[in-house]
Amino acid sequence: MPTNAELLSRRQDAVIRGVSHVTPISAQRARNAEVWDVEGKRYVDFAGGIAVLNTGHCHPKILAAVSEQMQRFTHTCFQVLMYEPYIALAERLNALAPIQGPLKTAFFTTGAEATENAVKIARAATGRSGVIAFTGAFHGRTIMASAMTGKVVPYKKGLGPSLPDVWHVPFPVPQFGVSVEDSLKYLGYIFKADVDPSRVAAIIIEPVQGEGGFHQAPPELMRALRRLCDENGIVLVADEVQTGFGRTAKMFAMEHYDVTPDLICVAKSLAGGFPLSGVIGRAAIMDAADPGGLGGTYAGNPLACAAALAVLDIFAEEKLLDRAVALGARLKTRLESLRMRNGLMPIADIRGLGAMVAFDIVRDRGGAEPDAEATRRVVQFAHENGLILLSCGTNANTIRILTPLTAEDTVVDEGLDILEAALAS
């Protein structure tokens, strides 16, 4: 069996440097919230494949569902030969999604495909081209998705000009000095200086920003966006690629609001680790594109659809929404105790809905100045001592916790112990 170092050397020779990675670890096997590397070392997983494994690594019900589907067929291309798992999954998501009226769903493969296709659908429905997004947002790395992403480094730097007809509004984060009033005022400036609302097809927003640092969109912002969209015939798109499927203690994060979007983008934990994404939305909007205008060779793969159906069963049978509430409370309680402790790196602004929890590492206790270098050291210490941990945020000083919702309390506590040691180091 090759070592981590040997595989890292081979990776550097064979794989482009543009595909980066957080750790030098090579996984060998995994179960629920635990991973073992090729050298046999065990790790607690607080990353979940970047929010993909809400149901944990290798859940037996998912493995069984995929194995059963594999005995039938692995691929036909839905546009050539349709199959029931795709249809059944669409029916179940249409029944679950917090959107008014008759709904329809289309499946794709990646989160970026979901956000790109949401724009295509909105453009087909409105006959317009413009898109409004937010600073700090992450919507993917493909051309349209990266244009909507509100961060230059590393997603746009050196990769040429972005697509036109995309404008960014400052995302309201009080600690950054941006209020909802500021965001709406800036949006008003865009409508006066850059594009008339009658040319805007969609406004896209993450209910809780993922890469942007786990900051929640305030309810008053969502209400204002809904009102603006209604007044101007604009499609409101909720990007729930990272928030979706129970992470925030609701199946969809938009359930925390008293307004609804027109379209919802989903991916990540939808299929328990199998590549699957989708757009769910109002049927009148979803049906605007002509036949053949949407789809993809692998879109809605039958193995991934079977896995996603099993994921929905697991959520119901194991009451994972309730588990997200309990897990989030457990994480925040421990983090609050660490925030009060002397002798640890100063942390601030513990936040998050449900089990989508994050905090910032700052230079001084009681202060707000970000410390990106200390954050990098915490992440490195963690993986060197048995904890897979991720940072994020526009200032690179946010630690996010995305442990599977199925993780045992003892494993979660073990991970928090390593995190404490990292903050003490």
ROSE-159947 format. One record per residue (C-alpha): chain; x, y, z; residue number from 0. Coordinates in nm, 2 decimals, padded with zeros to 4 digits. Layout:
// residues N
<A <X Y Z> NUM>
...
// end
This chain:
// residues 425
<A <00.00 00.00 00.00> 0>
<A <00.15 00.34 -00.09> 1>
<A <00.20 00.60 00.18> 2>
<A <00.04 00.94 00.19> 3>
<A <00.37 01.10 00.09> 4>
<A <00.41 00.87 -00.21> 5>
<A <00.06 00.94 -00.33> 6>
<A <00.11 01.31 -00.28> 7>
<A <00.42 01.29 -00.50> 8>
<A <00.24 01.10 -00.77> 9>
<A <-00.05 01.35 -00.75> 10>
<A <00.19 01.64 -00.80> 11>
<A <00.33 01.48 -01.11> 12>
<A <00.00 01.36 -01.26> 13>
<A <-00.27 01.61 -01.15> 14>
<A <-00.29 01.98 -01.23> 15>
<A <-00.21 02.23 -00.95> 16>
<A <-00.53 02.42 -01.02> 17>
<A <-00.72 02.14 -00.84> 18>
<A <-00.61 02.21 -00.49> 19>
<A <-00.66 02.01 -00.17> 20>
<A <-00.67 02.10 00.20> 21>
<A <-00.47 01.81 00.34> 22>
<A <-00.19 01.57 00.22> 23>
<A <-00.40 01.27 00.33> 24>
<A <-00.52 00.99 00.10> 25>
<A <-00.84 00.81 00.22> 26>
<A <-00.85 00.43 00.22> 27>
<A <-01.19 00.37 00.38> 28>
<A <-01.46 00.55 00.57> 29>
<A <-01.77 00.48 00.79> 30>
<A <-02.02 00.74 00.91> 31>
<A <-01.81 01.03 01.05> 32>
<A <-01.47 00.84 01.05> 33>
<A <-01.21 00.81 00.78> 34>
<A <-00.89 00.59 00.77> 35>
<A <-00.60 00.69 00.55> 36>
<A <-00.38 00.46 00.34> 37>
<A <-00.14 00.42 00.64> 38>
<A <-00.42 00.31 00.87> 39>
<A <-00.45 00.63 01.07> 40>
<A <-00.80 00.72 01.18> 41>
<A <-00.96 01.07 01.15> 42>
<A <-01.29 01.23 01.27> 43>
<A <-01.46 01.39 00.97> 44>
<A <-01.58 01.75 01.03> 45>
<A <-01.58 01.82 00.66> 46>
<A <-01.83 01.57 00.52> 47>
<A <-01.68 01.60 00.17> 48>
<A <-01.77 01.97 00.19> 49>
<A <-02.13 01.93 00.31> 50>
<A <-02.20 01.62 00.09> 51>
<A <-02.23 01.35 00.36> 52>
<A <-02.52 01.46 00.59> 53>
<A <-02.61 01.08 00.60> 54>
<A <-02.24 00.99 00.67> 55>
<A <-01.99 00.78 00.48> 56>
<A <-02.12 00.45 00.34> 57>
<A <-02.47 00.45 00.50> 58>
<A <-02.59 00.09 00.46> 59>
<A <-02.93 00.19 00.32> 60>
<A <-02.77 00.39 00.05> 61>
<A <-02.52 00.12 -00.04> 62>
<A <-02.81 -00.13 -00.06> 63>
<A <-03.02 00.10 -00.28> 64>
<A <-02.73 00.16 -00.52> 65>
<A <-02.63 -00.21 -00.53> 66>
<A <-02.99 -00.31 -00.61> 67>
<A <-03.00 -00.05 -00.89> 68>
<A <-02.66 -00.17 -01.03> 69>
<A <-02.81 -00.51 -01.08> 70>
<A <-03.07 -00.36 -01.31> 71>
<A <-02.87 -00.10 -01.51> 72>
<A <-02.62 00.18 -01.45> 73>
<A <-02.69 00.42 -01.73> 74>
<A <-02.93 00.48 -02.02> 75>
<A <-02.93 00.86 -02.05> 76>
<A <-03.27 00.98 -01.93> 77>
<A <-03.32 01.16 -02.26> 78>
<A <-03.29 00.83 -02.44> 79>
<A <-03.46 00.58 -02.21> 80>
<A <-03.64 00.72 -01.90> 81>
<A <-03.65 00.53 -01.57> 82>
<A <-03.86 00.54 -01.26> 83>
<A <-03.59 00.65 -01.00> 84>
<A <-03.56 00.98 -01.18> 85>
<A <-03.93 01.03 -01.19> 86>
<A <-03.99 00.91 -00.83> 87>
<A <-03.72 01.14 -00.70> 88>
<A <-03.87 01.44 -00.88> 89>
<A <-04.21 01.36 -00.74> 90>
<A <-04.08 01.34 -00.38> 91>
<A <-03.88 01.67 -00.41> 92>
<A <-04.18 01.85 -00.57> 93>
<A <-04.38 01.74 -00.26> 94>
<A <-04.11 01.86 -00.02> 95>
<A <-03.99 02.19 -00.16> 96>
<A <-04.11 02.51 00.01> 97>
<A <-04.24 02.67 -00.31> 98>
<A <-04.60 02.76 -00.39> 99>
<A <-04.81 02.60 -00.67> 100>
<A <-04.75 02.30 -00.90> 101>
<A <-04.38 02.21 -00.91> 102>
<A <-04.14 02.03 -01.15> 103>
<A <-03.78 01.92 -01.12> 104>
<A <-03.49 01.86 -01.35> 105>
<A <-03.17 01.67 -01.25> 106>
<A <-02.81 01.74 -01.34> 107>
<A <-02.47 01.62 -01.20> 108>
<A <-02.29 01.91 -01.02> 109>
<A <-02.39 02.21 -00.81> 110>
<A <-02.25 02.44 -01.08> 111>
<A <-02.48 02.27 -01.34> 112>
<A <-02.77 02.34 -01.11> 113>
<A <-02.70 02.71 -01.08> 114>
<A <-02.62 02.75 -01.45> 115>
<A <-02.94 02.57 -01.55> 116>
<A <-03.14 02.78 -01.30> 117>
<A <-03.02 03.09 -01.50> 118>
<A <-03.11 02.92 -01.83> 119>
<A <-03.46 02.84 -01.70> 120>
<A <-03.51 03.20 -01.57> 121>
<A <-03.39 03.34 -01.90> 122>
<A <-03.62 03.12 -02.10> 123>
<A <-03.92 03.21 -01.87> 124>
<A <-03.85 03.59 -01.88> 125>
<A <-03.69 03.65 -02.21> 126>
<A <-03.42 03.85 -02.03> 127>
<A <-03.05 03.80 -01.97> 128>
<A <-02.94 03.99 -01.65> 129>
<A <-02.85 03.82 -01.32> 130>
<A <-02.81 03.98 -00.97> 131>
<A <-02.59 03.79 -00.72> 132>
<A <-02.41 03.88 -00.40> 133>
<A <-02.06 03.94 -00.28> 134>
<A <-01.91 03.64 -00.09> 135>
<A <-02.14 03.40 -00.27> 136>
<A <-02.02 03.07 -00.42> 137>
<A <-02.22 02.93 -00.71> 138>
<A <-01.97 02.71 -00.88> 139>
<A <-01.66 02.71 -01.10> 140>
<A <-01.80 02.69 -01.45> 141>
<A <-01.83 03.00 -01.67> 142>
<A <-02.17 03.13 -01.56> 143>
<A <-02.14 02.99 -01.21> 144>
<A <-01.80 03.16 -01.15> 145>
<A <-01.94 03.48 -01.30> 146>
<A <-02.21 03.47 -01.03> 147>
<A <-01.96 03.37 -00.76> 148>
<A <-01.88 03.69 -00.55> 149>
<A <-01.51 03.62 -00.49> 150>
<A <-01.22 03.68 -00.73> 151>
<A <-00.94 03.47 -00.56> 152>
<A <-00.91 03.18 -00.64> 153>
<A <-01.22 03.14 -00.85> 154>
<A <-01.17 03.41 -01.12> 155>
<A <-00.80 03.52 -01.09> 156>
<A <-00.62 03.46 -01.42> 157>
<A <-00.91 03.29 -01.59> 158>
<A <-01.01 03.56 -01.82> 159>
<A <-01.32 03.79 -01.83> 160>
<A <-01.64 03.69 -01.66> 161>
<A <-01.96 03.67 -01.86> 162>
<A <-02.15 04.00 -01.90> 163>
<A <-02.49 04.09 -01.75> 164>
<A <-02.40 03.97 -01.40> 165>
<A <-02.39 04.23 -01.11> 166>
<A <-02.30 04.18 -00.74> 167>
<A <-02.47 04.33 -00.44> 168>
<A <-02.29 04.35 -00.11> 169>
<A <-02.41 04.07 00.12> 170>
<A <-02.54 04.21 00.45> 171>
<A <-02.30 04.11 00.73> 172>
<A <-02.32 04.35 01.03> 173>
<A <-01.96 04.27 01.15> 174>
<A <-01.84 04.38 00.80> 175>
<A <-02.03 04.70 00.83> 176>
<A <-02.30 04.60 00.57> 177>
<A <-02.67 04.62 00.66> 178>
<A <-02.97 04.51 00.48> 179>
<A <-03.05 04.87 00.41> 180>
<A <-02.70 04.91 00.25> 181>
<A <-02.75 04.60 00.03> 182>
<A <-03.09 04.72 -00.09> 183>
<A <-02.95 05.07 -00.15> 184>
<A <-02.67 04.93 -00.36> 185>
<A <-02.92 04.71 -00.56> 186>
<A <-03.11 05.04 -00.63> 187>
<A <-02.79 05.19 -00.76> 188>
<A <-02.74 04.89 -01.00> 189>
<A <-03.10 04.94 -01.13> 190>
<A <-03.03 05.31 -01.19> 191>
<A <-02.67 05.30 -01.32> 192>
<A <-02.62 04.96 -01.49> 193>
<A <-02.94 04.77 -01.58> 194>
<A <-03.31 04.83 -01.58> 195>
<A <-03.51 04.57 -01.37> 196>
<A <-03.70 04.48 -01.69> 197>
<A <-03.38 04.33 -01.83> 198>
<A <-03.30 04.12 -01.52> 199>
<A <-03.40 03.75 -01.54> 200>
<A <-03.30 03.63 -01.19> 201>
<A <-03.17 03.72 -00.85> 202>
<A <-02.98 03.43 -00.70> 203>
<A <-02.89 03.40 -00.33> 204>
<A <-02.77 03.14 -00.08> 205>
<A <-03.00 03.14 00.23> 206>
<A <-02.67 03.08 00.43> 207>
<A <-02.35 03.16 00.24> 208>
<A <-02.13 02.85 00.23> 209>
<A <-01.78 02.95 00.11> 210>
<A <-01.86 03.31 00.22> 211>
<A <-01.85 03.21 00.59> 212>
<A <-02.19 03.07 00.70> 213>
<A <-02.36 03.40 00.72> 214>
<A <-02.74 03.38 00.70> 215>
<A <-02.94 03.61 00.48> 216>
<A <-03.16 03.82 00.71> 217>
<A <-03.53 03.76 00.68> 218>
<A <-03.59 04.13 00.59> 219>
<A <-03.36 04.09 00.30> 220>
<A <-03.55 03.78 00.17> 221>
<A <-03.88 03.97 00.20> 222>
<A <-03.74 04.27 00.01> 223>
<A <-03.60 04.05 -00.27> 224>
<A <-03.93 03.86 -00.30> 225>
<A <-04.11 04.19 -00.32> 226>
<A <-03.87 04.33 -00.58> 227>
<A <-03.90 04.01 -00.79> 228>
<A <-04.28 04.02 -00.78> 229>
<A <-04.29 04.39 -00.88> 230>
<A <-04.05 04.35 -01.17> 231>
<A <-04.11 04.00 -01.30> 232>
<A <-03.78 03.86 -01.18> 233>
<A <-03.72 03.50 -01.09> 234>
<A <-03.59 03.45 -00.73> 235>
<A <-03.35 03.16 -00.71> 236>
<A <-03.24 03.00 -00.38> 237>
<A <-02.90 02.83 -00.41> 238>
<A <-02.94 02.55 -00.15> 239>
<A <-02.65 02.34 -00.28> 240>
<A <-02.48 02.35 00.06> 241>
<A <-02.77 02.43 00.29> 242>
<A <-03.01 02.18 00.15> 243>
<A <-03.11 01.84 00.29> 244>
<A <-03.12 01.89 00.66> 245>
<A <-02.80 02.07 00.74> 246>
<A <-02.99 02.38 00.88> 247>
<A <-03.24 02.15 01.07> 248>
<A <-03.50 02.21 00.79> 249>
<A <-03.50 02.00 00.48> 250>
<A <-03.45 02.33 00.29> 251>
<A <-03.30 02.64 00.45> 252>
<A <-03.58 02.85 00.28> 253>
<A <-03.82 02.70 00.53> 254>
<A <-03.67 02.93 00.79> 255>
<A <-03.83 03.23 00.60> 256>
<A <-04.18 03.35 00.55> 257>
<A <-04.14 03.40 00.18> 258>
<A <-04.07 03.14 -00.09> 259>
<A <-03.84 03.14 -00.40> 260>
<A <-03.94 03.05 -00.75> 261>
<A <-03.65 02.80 -00.81> 262>
<A <-03.43 02.60 -00.57> 263>
<A <-03.09 02.46 -00.67> 264>
<A <-02.99 02.14 -00.49> 265>
<A <-02.68 01.91 -00.49> 266>
<A <-02.42 01.79 -00.24> 267>
<A <-02.60 01.59 00.03> 268>
<A <-02.90 01.52 -00.20> 269>
<A <-02.75 01.18 -00.30> 270>
<A <-02.53 01.08 00.00> 271>
<A <-02.20 01.11 -00.19> 272>
<A <-02.31 01.02 -00.54> 273>
<A <-02.30 01.30 -00.80> 274>
<A <-02.64 01.45 -00.84> 275>
<A <-02.79 01.80 -00.86> 276>
<A <-03.12 01.95 -00.95> 277>
<A <-03.34 02.25 -00.99> 278>
<A <-03.69 02.24 -00.83> 279>
<A <-03.93 02.51 -00.92> 280>
<A <-04.27 02.65 -01.02> 281>
<A <-04.39 02.44 -01.32> 282>
<A <-04.48 02.75 -01.53> 283>
<A <-04.12 02.87 -01.50> 284>
<A <-03.95 02.52 -01.53> 285>
<A <-04.14 02.44 -01.85> 286>
<A <-04.03 02.75 -02.03> 287>
<A <-03.72 02.60 -02.20> 288>
<A <-03.79 02.41 -02.52> 289>
<A <-03.74 02.03 -02.53> 290>
<A <-03.37 01.95 -02.57> 291>
<A <-03.26 02.29 -02.42> 292>
<A <-03.18 02.12 -02.08> 293>
<A <-03.04 01.79 -01.97> 294>
<A <-02.70 01.61 -01.99> 295>
<A <-02.56 01.27 -02.08> 296>
<A <-02.51 01.18 -01.71> 297>
<A <-02.78 01.41 -01.57> 298>
<A <-03.00 01.23 -01.31> 299>
<A <-02.79 00.91 -01.32> 300>
<A <-03.00 00.61 -01.20> 301>
<A <-02.75 00.51 -00.94> 302>
<A <-02.75 00.86 -00.79> 303>
<A <-03.13 00.88 -00.81> 304>
<A <-03.15 00.55 -00.62> 305>
<A <-02.91 00.69 -00.36> 306>
<A <-03.11 01.01 -00.32> 307>
<A <-03.44 00.82 -00.27> 308>
<A <-03.26 00.63 00.01> 309>
<A <-03.13 00.96 00.16> 310>
<A <-03.49 01.08 00.19> 311>
<A <-03.59 00.76 00.35> 312>
<A <-03.31 00.79 00.60> 313>
<A <-03.40 01.14 00.69> 314>
<A <-03.76 01.02 00.78> 315>
<A <-03.66 00.70 00.95> 316>
<A <-03.37 00.83 01.16> 317>
<A <-03.53 01.17 01.23> 318>
<A <-03.23 01.36 01.10> 319>
<A <-03.39 01.70 01.12> 320>
<A <-03.43 01.66 01.49> 321>
<A <-03.07 01.53 01.50> 322>
<A <-02.95 01.84 01.33> 323>
<A <-03.11 02.05 01.60> 324>
<A <-02.94 01.85 01.88> 325>
<A <-02.61 01.83 01.70> 326>
<A <-02.61 02.21 01.64> 327>
<A <-02.68 02.28 02.00> 328>
<A <-02.41 02.04 02.11> 329>
<A <-02.15 02.21 01.88> 330>
<A <-02.25 02.56 01.98> 331>
<A <-02.25 02.48 02.36> 332>
<A <-01.89 02.35 02.33> 333>
<A <-01.77 02.63 02.12> 334>
<A <-01.92 02.89 02.36> 335>
<A <-01.72 02.73 02.64> 336>
<A <-01.40 02.75 02.42> 337>
<A <-01.47 03.11 02.35> 338>
<A <-01.47 03.19 02.72> 339>
<A <-01.15 03.00 02.79> 340>
<A <-00.82 03.17 02.85> 341>
<A <-00.51 03.02 02.69> 342>
<A <-00.69 02.95 02.36> 343>
<A <-00.68 03.14 02.03> 344>
<A <-00.95 03.40 02.05> 345>
<A <-01.27 03.30 01.86> 346>
<A <-01.57 03.51 01.78> 347>
<A <-01.92 03.51 01.63> 348>
<A <-02.03 03.15 01.68> 349>
<A <-02.32 03.12 01.44> 350>
<A <-02.53 02.89 01.21> 351>
<A <-02.86 02.74 01.16> 352>
<A <-02.91 02.38 01.29> 353>
<A <-02.59 02.19 01.24> 354>
<A <-02.44 02.43 00.98> 355>
<A <-02.21 02.59 01.24> 356>
<A <-01.91 02.82 01.21> 357>
<A <-01.70 03.06 01.41> 358>
<A <-01.42 03.31 01.34> 359>
<A <-01.06 03.32 01.46> 360>
<A <-00.96 03.68 01.54> 361>
<A <-00.64 03.84 01.66> 362>
<A <-00.76 03.97 02.00> 363>
<A <-01.02 03.85 02.25> 364>
<A <-01.33 04.06 02.21> 365>
<A <-01.20 04.20 01.88> 366>
<A <-01.31 04.14 01.52> 367>
<A <-00.98 04.16 01.32> 368>
<A <-00.95 03.84 01.12> 369>
<A <-00.65 03.61 01.17> 370>
<A <-00.62 03.40 00.85> 371>
<A <-00.27 03.27 00.94> 372>
<A <-00.39 03.14 01.28> 373>
<A <-00.69 02.98 01.10> 374>
<A <-00.45 02.80 00.86> 375>
<A <-00.25 02.67 01.15> 376>
<A <-00.56 02.54 01.33> 377>
<A <-00.67 02.35 01.02> 378>
<A <-00.32 02.20 00.98> 379>
<A <-00.29 02.10 01.35> 380>
<A <-00.63 01.94 01.33> 381>
<A <-00.56 01.71 01.03> 382>
<A <-00.21 01.63 01.18> 383>
<A <-00.39 01.51 01.49> 384>
<A <-00.68 01.32 01.35> 385>
<A <-00.95 01.58 01.26> 386>
<A <-01.05 01.67 00.91> 387>
<A <-01.15 02.04 00.93> 388>
<A <-01.22 02.31 00.68> 389>
<A <-01.19 02.69 00.68> 390>
<A <-01.39 02.94 00.47> 391>
<A <-01.50 03.30 00.46> 392>
<A <-01.42 03.61 00.27> 393>
<A <-01.13 03.68 00.51> 394>
<A <-01.02 03.32 00.53> 395>
<A <-01.06 03.32 00.91> 396>
<A <-01.38 03.11 00.95> 397>
<A <-01.38 02.75 01.08> 398>
<A <-01.69 02.56 00.96> 399>
<A <-01.82 02.23 01.09> 400>
<A <-02.00 02.00 00.85> 401>
<A <-01.99 01.67 01.04> 402>
<A <-02.24 01.41 00.92> 403>
<A <-02.58 01.44 01.10> 404>
<A <-02.55 01.07 01.17> 405>
<A <-02.23 01.11 01.36> 406>
<A <-02.23 00.96 01.71> 407>
<A <-02.20 01.20 02.00> 408>
<A <-01.88 01.03 02.12> 409>
<A <-01.72 01.09 01.78> 410>
<A <-01.84 01.45 01.77> 411>
<A <-01.69 01.51 02.12> 412>
<A <-01.36 01.35 02.01> 413>
<A <-01.34 01.59 01.72> 414>
<A <-01.42 01.89 01.94> 415>
<A <-01.14 01.78 02.18> 416>
<A <-00.89 01.79 01.89> 417>
<A <-01.03 02.13 01.78> 418>
<A <-00.97 02.25 02.14> 419>
<A <-00.62 02.12 02.13> 420>
<A <-00.57 02.30 01.79> 421>
<A <-00.69 02.63 01.94> 422>
<A <-00.45 02.58 02.23> 423>
<A <-00.15 02.51 02.01> 424>
// end
